[in-house]
Amino acid sequence: MSIVFKIFPLFLFLLLSHRTKSVPLSPSILKPSTPHANSQAYVETSNVTSQFTIYASNISSCRFKTAVIPCECFLQISNDYRLEENGRLLSNFAVSPPNMRIFTPSTHEMLNELTVHIIPKLCREDLSDIQLEYRSFQVFPGEEESSWKTVSAVAKTLKDTKTSLIFGCKHFSDPGYYRVSIRLSLVNYTVQVGARDFSRDS
């Protein structure tokens, strides 16, 4: 009897209450043009005296004078960022969820341990909570998400190095669906885009 993995993408939609009109920012100025949360980004500028300011939801998140944008500038996922140079608005831009991938086998045998591979691309170290979650096949309509229960959790510091961990065979004894989630502390976000949800065939 095997466990079959299924992908359930999670899409994040953010409601914006206010947008500031600005001149569109060329992708060649901000690299990448849509940074990930807790990632490295750059501003292409020849003006060595420029003072840059980044705002997130109308709150100043950081000021800098170098082409390298400090990691702490992008610790919030939002469509409501803006970049200013010497007090002049350059553009509005978005910061997407953290860049992290989770790999699990396409199938998994009953009562066997499971190896999970994680490839993070983070700018700052994040003490993360990696969880194996379970729910039964049959749940009441509308309670699918609230029915997930954590069966095992491992704390790991993630940054930019591939990490592997093993969930023991004792965690795969009940028929149902399983998934792996990573809860990041710095950006207060749970990575499930790319995570594998999987079920046990009976």
C-alpha positions in Angstrom: 0.0 0.0 0.0 1.4 3.4 -1.0 1.0 7.1 -0.3 0.3 9.2 -3.4 1.4 12.8 -3.3 -0.9 15.5 -4.7 0.0 19.2 -5.2 -2.5 21.7 -3.8 -1.2 25.2 -4.7 -1.9 27.9 -2.2 -2.5 31.4 -3.7 -2.1 34.5 -1.6 -4.4 37.4 -2.4 -3.8 40.7 -0.5 -6.3 43.5 -0.5 -4.9 47.0 -1.0 -6.7 50.0 0.5 -4.5 52.6 -1.2 -2.2 52.9 -4.2 0.1 55.8 -4.9 0.5 56.9 -8.5 4.1 56.7 -9.7 6.3 56.4 -12.7 6.7 52.7 -13.6 10.1 51.3 -12.4 12.1 49.6 -15.1 13.1 46.1 -14.3 16.7 47.1 -15.0 16.7 49.4 -12.0 15.3 47.1 -9.3 16.6 43.5 -9.6 14.6 41.4 -9.4 11.6 43.6 -10.2 9.4 41.6 -7.8 11.6 40.5 -4.9 10.8 37.6 -2.6 10.3 38.2 1.1 13.6 37.8 3.0 15.7 37.9 -0.2 18.6 39.8 -1.7 17.8 42.6 -4.2 19.7 45.4 -5.9 19.1 48.9 -7.2 21.1 49.9 -10.3 22.2 53.5 -9.9 25.2 55.6 -10.9 24.5 58.2 -8.3 26.7 57.4 -5.3 25.1 60.1 -3.2 21.6 58.9 -3.5 19.5 58.2 -0.3 17.0 55.4 -1.0 14.0 54.7 1.2 11.7 51.7 1.0 8.2 51.9 2.4 5.9 48.9 3.2 2.2 49.8 3.6 3.2 53.5 4.1 5.6 52.6 6.9 9.3 53.2 6.3 11.0 49.8 6.4 14.6 50.9 5.7 16.9 53.5 4.4 20.2 52.8 2.5 22.8 54.4 0.3 24.2 51.3 -1.4 23.1 49.4 -4.5 22.6 46.3 -2.3 19.2 46.5 -0.6 19.4 45.3 3.1 17.7 42.0 3.9 15.4 43.6 6.5 13.8 45.8 3.8 11.7 42.8 2.6 10.4 41.0 5.7 6.7 41.6 4.8 4.7 40.1 2.0 2.7 42.9 0.3 1.7 44.5 -3.0 2.0 47.9 -1.3 5.7 48.6 -1.4 7.3 51.8 -2.8 10.8 52.9 -3.5 12.0 56.5 -3.2 15.3 58.1 -4.2 16.3 61.3 -2.3 12.6 61.8 -1.4 11.4 61.3 -5.0 8.9 58.4 -5.6 10.3 56.0 -8.2 7.7 53.3 -8.2 5.3 51.0 -6.4 6.2 47.3 -6.4 5.3 44.0 -4.8 7.2 41.6 -2.5 6.2 37.9 -3.1 6.4 35.0 -0.6 9.8 33.6 0.4 11.7 31.6 -2.3 11.7 28.1 -0.9 11.0 24.7 -2.5 10.0 21.4 -0.8 10.7 18.0 -2.4 9.1 14.7 -1.4 8.9 11.4 -3.2 6.0 10.8 -5.6 5.0 7.7 -3.7 5.7 6.5 -0.2 5.2 3.0 1.3 3.0 2.5 4.4 4.8 2.5 7.8 8.1 3.8 6.3 10.1 6.9 7.1 9.9 9.8 4.8 12.8 12.0 3.7 12.0 15.6 2.8 14.4 17.9 0.9 14.2 21.7 1.4 15.9 24.3 -0.8 15.7 27.7 0.8 16.9 31.0 -0.8 16.7 33.4 2.1 18.8 36.5 2.8 18.7 36.2 6.6 18.6 33.0 8.7 15.2 32.0 9.8 14.4 29.6 12.7 11.7 27.7 11.0 9.1 25.2 12.3 8.9 22.3 9.8 5.7 20.3 10.4 4.3 17.0 9.1 0.5 17.4 9.2 -2.3 14.9 8.9 -6.1 14.8 8.3 -8.5 11.9 7.7 -10.1 11.2 4.4 -13.6 12.2 5.6 -14.2 15.6 7.1 -17.2 17.9 7.2 -17.6 20.2 4.2 -15.9 23.6 4.9 -13.6 22.1 7.6 -10.9 20.7 5.3 -8.3 23.3 6.4 -9.2 23.3 10.1 -9.0 19.5 10.2 -5.2 19.4 9.7 -3.3 18.2 12.8 0.4 18.3 13.4 1.9 14.8 14.0 5.5 15.8 14.0 7.5 19.1 14.1 11.2 19.9 13.7 12.8 23.3 14.3 15.6 24.1 11.9 17.5 27.2 10.9 17.1 27.8 7.2 19.0 30.3 5.0 20.5 29.3 1.6 21.7 25.7 2.0 19.8 22.6 1.0 18.4 20.8 4.1 17.1 17.2 4.4 15.2 15.8 7.3 13.5 12.4 8.0 10.0 11.9 9.5 9.9 8.5 11.2 7.7 5.5 10.1 5.5 5.8 13.3 4.0 9.0 11.8 2.5 7.1 8.8 0.2 4.6 10.5 -3.2 6.2 10.0 -5.0 6.3 6.7 -5.6 9.8 5.4 -3.9 12.8 3.9 -0.5 14.2 4.9 1.4 17.3 4.0 4.6 19.2 4.9 4.5 22.8 5.9 7.2 25.3 6.9 6.4 28.1 9.2 8.8 31.0 8.9 9.3 33.3 11.9 10.8 36.4 10.3 8.1 37.0 7.7 5.3 35.3 9.7 4.4 33.1 6.8 3.7 29.4 6.2 5.2 28.0 3.0 2.7 25.6 1.3 3.1 26.7 -2.3 5.1 23.8 -3.7 4.5 21.6 -0.6 3.2 18.1 -1.2 -0.1 17.0 0.1 -0.4 13.3 0.0 -2.8 10.5 0.8 -2.6 6.8 1.7 -4.5 4.5 -0.6 -6.5 1.9 1.3 
